[in-house]
């Protein structure tokens, strides 16, 4: 029996390179350095380190616009548009959403731990997880207070 030739189709075809717009940097899915600060985009959320400013964000994404920054600052629960897509900001350590990482944020974490005033907003809960350990504990308070005292190293995101 004569067999007819069959066309070989690879099970994993060679990847094609998507065309990219040169004005749009790729969205970082792992933390990306921007002038000593870090940011990470996941779904509709932009996670930023404690020292990230609106200017830093605009350096990385010139087409970004902060829609409701906290008194002109980048804070937890701020809204930002990057290339026309809307995102919510989570700023590490900025538990009260005022754009600053200071003693008021550590008080908010302590009140949450003591159950005097529970943090219920999902973004603010994540901002309070300073040590990125999955829960809010006194170690987050200590790390935040050390950051406030030193102000030399940034609170990292994961």
N, C-alpha and C positions, 0 to 999 in steps of 0.2 A: 503494500500500500504506500502510495505516494502521499506525503504530507504537504499541506500548503504552508507557505511561510507565514508566521504570525509576527505582528509588530510588538516589539519589546516596549513596555511602559514601566518605567521605574516606579517602585512603590513609594519612594520618597523623592519626588521631583526636586530638581535644584531650586533653592529659594530664589525668589525674585526680589530685587531691591526696590522697595517702594519709592516713588518719587517724593521728595520732600521739598517743602517751601523753604528757601534759604533764610527767610526772615523769622521763621518759627523754630526756636531751639527745641530739641526733643524733650518731652515731659519726663523728668527724672522719677523713676520708680524706686530708686535707692537714693539715700540722702546725697545731695549734690552740694559741693562747696560754692558759695557765692560770697566773695570778699570776706572770708573767715566765718561766715554764718552758713547754716545748712537749711535746705528745704527738700521736701518730698511730696510728690503729688500722687494721691491714691483716690481713684474714682472722682468724686466731686469735692474732695478735701485737699487743701494745701497745708501740710504740716511744716511749721517753721521753727527754727531754734530761737532762743530767748532774745538774741541781739539783732534779729532780722528786722530791717526797717522797710518802709515803703520804697525808699530810694534803692535799697538792695534788690527788692523784687523787680523794680523797673530796670535795673541794670541787667538782670537775667532775662526778663520778659518786657521789652520796650513797649509792647502792645497791651500791657496790663493796666487796669484801672481799679483802684480800691474804691468801692461804692459807698461803704459806710464805715470808714476807719474810726477807731476810738480816738476822738479829738485829734485827728490828723495822724494817728499812729496805727501801725499794724497790730491788731489785737485778736485774741480768741473771739470767735463769732463774727469777725469782720467779714464782709463779702468782697470778693475780688473777681474781676473778669479778666481772663487771659485769652487773647485771640478770640474774643466773642463767647467763650464758655465761662459760665459762672461757677465759682468755688467758694467754700466756706474755709476760713482760716482757723487753724489750731496752733497757737503760739505756746511753746513749751514753757511752763511756769506762770503764764498769764491766766490765772484761774478766774479772776473777776472780769476779764475782758476789757480792761481799760488801756491796753497797749503797753503797759509797763510791767516789769517783773520786780516786785518789791515786797515789803513786809505785809502789806494787805493781802497778798496772795498766800503767804504762809499762814496768816490768821484764818483765811478761808479754808485751807487744808486742815488745820487744827480743829476748826469748828465742825468740819465734815467727819473727821476721825472721832471726835467726842460726841457726834450726833446732835450737836447744838443747832447746826444749820447745815443740813445735807446738801451737797451739790447734786443737782438733778439733770442739768444740761449735759448731754453726751460729750460735746466738744470741751466743755470746762472740766469734766471728769478726766478726759484724756490729758488736758493741759496740766492737771494736778498730779499725774503720774510722772513726776520729774525723773525718777530712776528707771522708768520704762520696765517695771517688774510685774505689770498686770494688775496691781491693786494699789490702793492709796494707803500708805503707812507713815509712821514717824520718820522713816528713812527718807521719804520724799521731802518732809519738812526740813530735815537736817541738810539735805542736798540743796534745797532752795535757799536756806539761810546762808550756807557756805558760798553759794553763787552770789547772793546779794552782798555779802561781806567782801568777797574777793573782786568780783566784776572783771576778772581777767580772762577766765575761760568761759566759753558759751555752754549753755545747757543743750546737749545733743538730742537729736531725734533718732528714732529707729524705724 
